[in-house]
Amino acid sequence: MDEEAGPPFAVEAVCFDLLTALLDSWSLWDAVAAEAGYGGRGRAWRQAYLRGTSAAGDYRPYEGIIAEAAREAGLPPALAGRLLARWGELTPWPEVPATLRALRLPLAIATNCSEALAGVAVATLEAAFAVVATAERAGAYKPDPRPYRLALAGLGLPPERVLFVAGSPFDVGGALGAGMPVVWANRLGLPLPPGAEAATVVDDLGGLPALIAGR
């Protein structure tokens, strides 16, 4: 964690991105691609998926976007089915379980997953979430404001009182645009997106509880 991350956030809840902030979904994409004979192509597939969801706007079938991303990365679209069949193999990043246990605030998730896949993925975390807002239920994919607003409505809090923890750079601007303070777990060391200077950038979530006042 950046030791100069700034003063603690005075918030009443924490909302997380699911597949990049809390779960190591990159490894599953890599494994499915490699086992099909496309070693080293999983990251390109995952990045194409992130671009696809961020540009999708109104919700359309999540599984179709994953198949389109496979095609864009030069992989057979049928690999989407293999990936989704193994969704329950997603695992938290190493520091995440302890971080979630240390937080003494209501927790929420805003995810681009479908309802069914979000349920499978959240179950791997073995933690209690007050709200799980999916793109399917919101009717739009992040960074459209609708998924963030759905999470806020479920929490019953204004955006400035809910810290959003982003995993992908697309989420940073989306959550800031919704009025939420943002911590970005930038595990890949990517450049800060334009207009996202207000975000606090960390390497992982191990120090997240120390950033929250009165946790």
Kinemage of the C-alpha trace (Angstrom):
@kinemage 1
@onewidth
@group {chain A} dominant
@subgroup {mainchain}
@vectorlist {calphas} color= white
{ca met a 1} P 0.000 0.000 0.000
{ca asp a 2} L 1.095 3.563 -0.691
{ca glu a 3} L 2.158 4.959 2.671
{ca glu a 4} L 1.163 8.465 1.518
{ca ala a 5} L -2.393 7.466 0.630
{ca gly a 6} L -3.855 10.352 2.598
{ca pro a 7} L -6.195 10.707 5.562
{ca pro a 8} L -8.791 8.074 6.416
{ca phe a 9} L -12.128 8.056 4.606
{ca ala a 10} L -15.110 9.019 6.759
{ca val a 11} L -17.683 6.665 5.265
{ca glu a 12} L -20.518 4.452 6.470
{ca ala a 13} L -20.141 1.552 4.021
{ca val a 14} L -17.724 0.064 1.491
{ca cys a 15} L -18.720 -1.102 -1.990
{ca phe a 16} L -16.396 -3.346 -3.999
{ca asp a 17} L -15.873 -4.319 -7.578
{ca leu a 18} L -16.088 -8.118 -7.539
{ca leu a 19} L -14.050 -9.781 -10.262
{ca thr a 20} L -10.907 -7.642 -10.140
{ca ala a 21} L -10.801 -5.996 -6.717
{ca leu a 22} L -11.810 -9.001 -4.601
{ca leu a 23} L -11.255 -12.047 -6.822
{ca asp a 24} L -8.279 -13.165 -8.877
{ca ser a 25} L -10.286 -13.707 -12.045
{ca trp a 26} L -7.169 -13.233 -14.198
{ca ser a 27} L -5.842 -16.658 -13.223
{ca leu a 28} L -9.024 -18.444 -14.306
{ca trp a 29} L -9.034 -16.725 -17.702
{ca asp a 30} L -5.362 -17.710 -18.098
{ca ala a 31} L -6.021 -21.329 -17.118
{ca val a 32} L -8.953 -21.819 -19.489
{ca ala a 33} L -7.013 -20.345 -22.411
{ca ala a 34} L -3.870 -22.355 -21.639
{ca glu a 35} L -5.720 -25.657 -21.272
{ca ala a 36} L -7.246 -25.106 -24.712
{ca gly a 37} L -3.780 -24.649 -26.200
{ca tyr a 38} L -3.672 -20.860 -26.122
{ca gly a 39} L -1.111 -20.266 -23.393
{ca gly a 40} L -0.364 -16.623 -22.744
{ca arg a 41} L -3.614 -15.422 -24.352
{ca gly a 42} L -5.801 -15.328 -21.258
{ca arg a 43} L -4.807 -11.795 -20.299
{ca ala a 44} L -5.642 -10.450 -23.768
{ca trp a 45} L -9.027 -12.189 -23.500
{ca arg a 46} L -9.666 -10.705 -20.066
{ca gln a 47} L -8.682 -7.225 -21.227
{ca ala a 48} L -10.965 -7.531 -24.254
{ca tyr a 49} L -13.777 -8.517 -21.908
{ca leu a 50} L -13.159 -5.432 -19.749
{ca arg a 51} L -13.266 -3.197 -22.818
{ca gly a 52} L -16.424 -4.927 -23.979
{ca thr a 53} L -18.354 -4.487 -20.765
{ca ser a 54} L -17.160 -0.903 -20.280
{ca ala a 55} L -18.423 0.028 -23.746
{ca ala a 56} L -21.658 -1.977 -23.624
{ca gly a 57} L -23.876 0.549 -21.842
{ca asp a 58} L -27.324 -1.040 -21.579
{ca tyr a 59} L -27.269 -4.616 -20.350
{ca arg a 60} L -27.118 -7.457 -22.835
{ca pro a 61} L -26.200 -11.072 -22.088
{ca tyr a 62} L -22.954 -11.244 -20.140
{ca glu a 63} L -22.016 -14.594 -21.619
{ca gly a 64} L -22.175 -13.101 -25.113
{ca ile a 65} L -19.699 -10.377 -24.204
{ca ile a 66} L -17.243 -12.991 -22.925
{ca ala a 67} L -17.576 -14.927 -26.202
{ca glu a 68} L -17.068 -11.737 -28.232
{ca ala a 69} L -13.962 -10.950 -26.184
{ca ala a 70} L -12.572 -14.413 -26.931
{ca arg a 71} L -13.026 -13.806 -30.649
{ca glu a 72} L -11.349 -10.393 -30.361
{ca ala a 73} L -8.358 -12.024 -28.633
{ca gly a 74} L -8.052 -14.653 -31.365
{ca leu a 75} L -9.598 -17.461 -29.311
{ca pro a 76} L -12.558 -19.720 -30.100
{ca pro a 77} L -15.778 -18.109 -28.781
{ca ala a 78} L -16.756 -21.530 -27.412
{ca leu a 79} L -14.157 -21.021 -24.677
{ca ala a 80} L -16.680 -18.705 -23.008
{ca gly a 81} L -18.727 -21.750 -22.045
{ca arg a 82} L -15.698 -23.461 -20.526
{ca leu a 83} L -14.873 -20.358 -18.526
{ca leu a 84} L -18.388 -19.982 -17.165
{ca ala a 85} L -18.596 -23.674 -16.274
{ca arg a 86} L -15.599 -23.129 -13.974
{ca trp a 87} L -16.855 -19.891 -12.374
{ca gly a 88} L -16.910 -21.523 -8.949
{ca glu a 89} L -13.110 -21.905 -9.127
{ca leu a 90} L -12.605 -18.158 -8.713
{ca thr a 91} L -10.575 -17.394 -5.592
{ca pro a 92} L -9.999 -14.245 -3.515
{ca trp a 93} L -6.723 -12.389 -3.677
{ca pro a 94} L -4.569 -13.532 -0.704
{ca glu a 95} L -5.198 -10.520 1.541
{ca val a 96} L -8.927 -10.188 0.843
{ca pro a 97} L -10.439 -12.566 3.451
{ca ala a 98} L -8.611 -10.871 6.326
{ca thr a 99} L -9.434 -7.423 4.955
{ca leu a 100} L -13.154 -8.189 4.778
{ca arg a 101} L -13.123 -9.557 8.325
{ca ala a 102} L -11.411 -6.399 9.592
{ca leu a 103} L -13.995 -4.018 8.156
{ca arg a 104} L -16.744 -3.160 10.624
{ca leu a 105} L -19.055 -1.466 8.160
{ca pro a 106} L -21.810 -2.685 5.822
{ca leu a 107} L -20.268 -4.169 2.679
{ca ala a 108} L -21.663 -4.099 -0.844
{ca ile a 109} L -20.697 -5.221 -4.328
{ca ala a 110} L -21.349 -3.600 -7.702
{ca thr a 111} L -20.459 -6.050 -10.454
{ca asn a 112} L -20.841 -6.505 -14.184
{ca cys a 113} L -21.655 -10.182 -13.613
{ca ser a 114} L -25.079 -11.585 -14.377
{ca glu a 115} L -27.281 -12.386 -11.387
{ca ala a 116} L -26.489 -16.105 -11.499
{ca leu a 117} L -22.735 -15.718 -11.951
{ca ala a 118} L -22.541 -13.051 -9.244
{ca gly a 119} L -24.112 -15.492 -6.801
{ca val a 120} L -21.517 -18.132 -7.620
{ca ala a 121} L -18.621 -15.685 -7.365
{ca val a 122} L -19.761 -14.027 -4.136
{ca ala a 123} L -20.095 -17.433 -2.481
{ca thr a 124} L -16.365 -18.014 -2.937
{ca leu a 125} L -15.646 -15.055 -0.629
{ca glu a 126} L -17.406 -16.517 2.435
{ca ala a 127} L -18.303 -13.020 3.637
{ca ala a 128} L -21.581 -11.207 4.297
{ca phe a 129} L -22.596 -8.477 1.870
{ca ala a 130} L -25.580 -6.261 2.543
{ca val a 131} L -26.070 -5.564 -1.165
{ca val a 132} L -24.962 -7.262 -4.396
{ca ala a 133} L -25.839 -4.981 -7.321
{ca thr a 134} L -25.410 -6.641 -10.707
{ca ala a 135} L -25.343 -5.068 -14.140
{ca glu a 136} L -28.187 -7.375 -15.110
{ca arg a 137} L -30.451 -6.037 -12.369
{ca ala a 138} L -29.317 -2.436 -12.923
{ca gly a 139} L -29.955 -2.703 -16.661
{ca ala a 140} L -26.491 -1.435 -17.569
{ca tyr a 141} L -22.812 -2.248 -17.321
{ca lys a 142} L -20.341 -0.220 -15.312
{ca pro a 143} L -19.027 2.434 -15.725
{ca asp a 144} L -22.606 3.498 -16.504
{ca pro a 145} L -23.860 5.070 -13.247
{ca arg a 146} L -26.817 2.703 -12.863
{ca pro a 147} L -25.006 -0.195 -11.120
{ca tyr a 148} L -23.388 2.186 -8.617
{ca arg a 149} L -26.742 3.856 -7.948
{ca leu a 150} L -28.370 0.470 -7.432
{ca ala a 151} L -25.787 -0.391 -4.785
{ca leu a 152} L -26.243 2.990 -3.099
{ca ala a 153} L -30.013 2.579 -3.063
{ca gly a 154} L -29.647 -0.817 -1.439
{ca leu a 155} L -27.393 0.632 1.240
{ca gly a 156} L -29.663 3.647 1.737
{ca leu a 157} L -26.710 6.020 1.756
{ca pro a 158} L -25.610 9.021 -0.322
{ca pro a 159} L -22.587 8.444 -2.596
{ca glu a 160} L -20.179 10.528 -0.548
{ca arg a 161} L -20.713 8.184 2.427
{ca val a 162} L -19.816 4.999 0.539
{ca leu a 163} L -16.225 4.166 -0.374
{ca phe a 164} L -15.914 2.353 -3.694
{ca val a 165} L -13.016 -0.073 -4.117
{ca ala a 166} L -12.201 -0.455 -7.804
{ca gly a 167} L -10.269 -3.244 -9.455
{ca ser a 168} L -10.184 -2.120 -13.086
{ca pro a 169} L -9.347 1.369 -14.353
{ca phe a 170} L -12.797 1.625 -15.955
{ca asp a 171} L -14.413 1.504 -12.510
{ca val a 172} L -12.346 4.394 -11.184
{ca gly a 173} L -13.956 7.055 -13.337
{ca gly a 174} L -17.360 5.403 -13.124
{ca ala a 175} L -17.504 5.464 -9.339
{ca leu a 176} L -16.015 8.961 -9.105
{ca gly a 177} L -18.629 10.127 -11.600
{ca ala a 178} L -21.311 8.665 -9.358
{ca gly a 179} L -20.004 10.845 -6.519
{ca met a 180} L -18.261 8.133 -4.503
{ca pro a 181} L -14.759 8.361 -3.027
{ca val a 182} L -12.579 5.719 -4.660
{ca val a 183} L -9.694 3.443 -3.737
{ca trp a 184} L -8.172 1.672 -6.726
{ca ala a 185} L -6.391 -1.634 -6.141
{ca asn a 186} L -4.025 -1.294 -9.092
{ca arg a 187} L -2.416 -4.731 -8.946
{ca leu a 188} L -1.025 -4.503 -12.478
{ca gly a 189} L 0.570 -1.072 -12.062
{ca leu a 190} L -1.524 0.506 -14.834
{ca pro a 191} L -1.496 4.261 -15.549
{ca leu a 192} L -4.104 6.308 -13.731
{ca pro a 193} L -7.047 6.899 -16.072
{ca pro a 194} L -7.615 10.504 -17.213
{ca gly a 195} L -9.762 12.455 -14.782
{ca ala a 196} L -9.178 9.987 -11.951
{ca glu a 197} L -6.671 11.982 -9.948
{ca ala a 198} L -9.011 12.032 -6.934
{ca ala a 199} L -8.687 8.267 -6.490
{ca thr a 200} L -6.408 6.777 -3.867
{ca val a 201} L -4.210 4.134 -5.491
{ca val a 202} L -2.957 1.085 -3.588
{ca asp a 203} L -1.123 -2.077 -4.628
{ca asp a 204} L -3.535 -4.418 -2.834
{ca leu a 205} L -6.253 -4.298 -0.178
{ca gly a 206} L -4.184 -5.237 2.857
{ca gly a 207} L -4.118 -1.674 4.159
{ca leu a 208} L -7.704 -0.791 3.310
{ca pro a 209} L -9.072 -0.928 6.896
{ca ala a 210} L -6.492 1.654 8.001
{ca leu a 211} L -7.839 4.106 5.412
{ca ile a 212} L -11.349 4.102 6.880
{ca ala a 213} L -12.151 6.259 9.878
{ca gly a 214} L -14.052 4.557 12.684
{ca arg a 215} L -14.073 1.180 11.016
